[in-house]
Amino acid sequence: MTSWARGRDEIVGMLQRRELTQVVADPELAGRLISTARQHLVSAETLAGTDPYLAYAALHDAVRKALAALLQVQGLRATTTGGHLAVQHAARAQFGATMGSILRPVDRIRTTRHEGEYPTPTTWIDEDTVRDDLSAAAAIVDAADKVLPHLPVFIA
């Protein structure tokens, strides 16, 4: 089996910097991450009108878990050193050329969720904020689900 070539140098660098680590590739776990991501999207939609901050956190978690599934199926996982950003950077390195428009909202979703967790006096997340990004998050989860079966194990 050959390794995924696109973004290879970036992934190797992330492994060397210990932002990512190699684990046993687990397509079943990747599928569970996608299922959980879909559940988070339902939760975000359900909570949007009553608890938009929690809804937005669920929306962000859906995106993060979908991107983590892409890594898991390749035998990669973010470390505590790399954290959520490593998941995002690895996905962009490998899939930015083919999924660029779908991945474009990822950073905005991450920073909006961060603002909700660590608010300033001007931070405001409401139902519209959640609903505005819900379709983008769903597109990311759908795209990750479609590509999972086609990803080989990453060989450093």
Residue pairs with C-beta under 8 A, 6 or more apart in sequence:
1 152
1 153
1 155
2 152
2 155
3 152
3 153
3 154
3 155
3 156
4 74
4 94
4 151
4 152
4 154
6 93
6 94
6 95
6 97
6 98
7 90
7 92
7 93
7 94
7 95
7 96
10 89
10 90
10 93
10 94
11 20
11 76
11 90
11 93
11 94
11 154
11 156
12 156
14 20
14 82
14 86
14 89
14 90
15 21
15 22
15 76
15 156
17 81
17 82
18 79
18 81
18 82
19 78
19 79
19 81
19 82
19 86
19 89
20 71
20 76
20 77
20 78
20 79
20 82
20 86
20 90
21 76
21 77
21 78
21 79
22 75
22 76
22 77
22 154
22 156
23 72
23 75
23 76
23 77
24 75
25 72
25 73
25 74
25 75
25 153
26 72
26 73
26 75
27 73
27 148
27 149
29 72
30 69
30 70
30 72
30 73
30 148
31 69
31 148
33 65
33 66
33 68
33 69
33 72
34 65
34 66
34 69
34 141
34 144
34 145
34 148
36 65
37 61
37 62
37 63
37 65
37 66
37 69
37 141
37 144
38 62
38 141
40 58
40 59
40 61
40 62
40 65
41 58
41 59
41 62
41 134
41 137
41 138
41 141
43 55
43 58
44 55
44 56
44 58
44 59
44 62
44 130
44 134
44 137
45 55
45 130
45 131
45 134
46 55
47 54
47 55
47 58
47 130
48 55
48 127
48 130
48 131
48 134
49 127
52 125
52 126
52 127
52 129
52 130
53 116
53 125
55 127
55 130
56 112
56 113
56 116
56 125
56 129
56 130
56 133
57 113
57 116
57 117
59 109
59 113
59 130
59 133
59 134
59 137
60 109
60 110
60 112
60 113
60 137
62 137
62 140
62 141
63 106
63 109
63 110
63 137
63 140
63 141
64 84
64 87
64 88
64 110
66 140
66 141
66 143
66 144
66 145
67 87
67 88
67 90
67 91
67 106
67 140
67 144
68 77
68 78
68 87
69 144
69 145
69 148
70 90
70 91
70 94
70 95
70 144
70 147
70 148
70 151
71 77
71 78
71 87
71 90
71 91
73 148
73 151
74 151
74 152
74 153
74 154
75 153
75 154
76 90
76 154
78 84
78 86
78 87
78 90
79 86
82 89
84 110
85 110
88 106
88 107
88 110
91 99
91 103
91 106
92 103
92 106
95 103
95 147
96 103
99 143
99 147
102 136
102 139
102 140
102 143
103 140
105 133
105 136
105 137
105 140
106 140
108 133
109 133
109 136
109 137
112 125
112 129
112 133
115 123
115 125
116 123
116 125
